């Protein structure tokens, strides 16, 4: 699928927002000693950032991502 630059920017912003939220959850979990759960949230946030980066790169990269 071909995305416009505006669509890709919106997707990147949305996924960055999701990732930021999960990073906050991870920090909260880690502060309570729930390190494994925090790591899971951080890993998921990293995957979401990969989608955001792909969206910023190109439509083709976004189509190859897990989006």
C-alpha positions in Angstrom: 0.0 0.0 0.0 1.3 3.5 -0.8 1.0 6.0 2.0 1.3 9.7 1.7 4.0 11.5 3.7 1.2 12.9 5.9 -0.2 9.4 6.6 3.2 8.1 7.4 3.9 11.0 9.7 0.6 10.3 11.5 1.4 6.6 11.8 4.9 7.4 13.2 3.5 9.8 15.7 0.8 7.4 16.9 3.3 4.5 17.3 5.8 6.8 19.1 3.0 7.8 21.5 2.2 4.1 22.2 5.9 3.4 22.8 6.3 6.4 25.1 3.3 5.1 27.1 4.8 1.7 27.4 8.1 3.1 28.5 6.3 4.9 31.3 4.6 1.6 32.3 8.0 -0.1 32.2 9.5 2.5 34.5 6.7 2.1 36.9 6.9 -1.6 36.9 10.7 -1.5 37.4 10.4 0.9 40.3 8.2 -1.7 42.0 10.6 -4.5 41.3 8.7 -6.1 38.5 11.7 -6.3 36.2 10.6 -9.1 33.9 7.3 -7.3 33.2 9.2 -4.1 32.7 11.5 -5.7 30.2 8.5 -7.1 28.3 7.0 -3.6 28.1 10.3 -2.1 26.9 10.6 -4.8 24.2 7.2 -4.0 23.0 8.0 -0.3 23.0 11.1 -1.1 20.9 9.0 -2.9 18.4 6.5 0.0 18.2 9.4 2.4 17.6 10.6 0.2 14.7 7.2 0.6 13.1 7.4 4.4 13.7 10.9 4.5 12.2 9.7 2.5 9.2 6.8 4.9 8.7 9.2 7.8 8.7 11.5 6.0 6.2 9.0 5.1 3.4 5.8 3.3 2.4 7.8 0.3 1.4 9.5 0.1 4.8 6.2 0.5 6.5 4.7 -2.3 4.5 7.6 -4.6 5.5 7.1 -3.8 9.2 4.8 -5.6 11.6 2.2 -2.8 11.2 
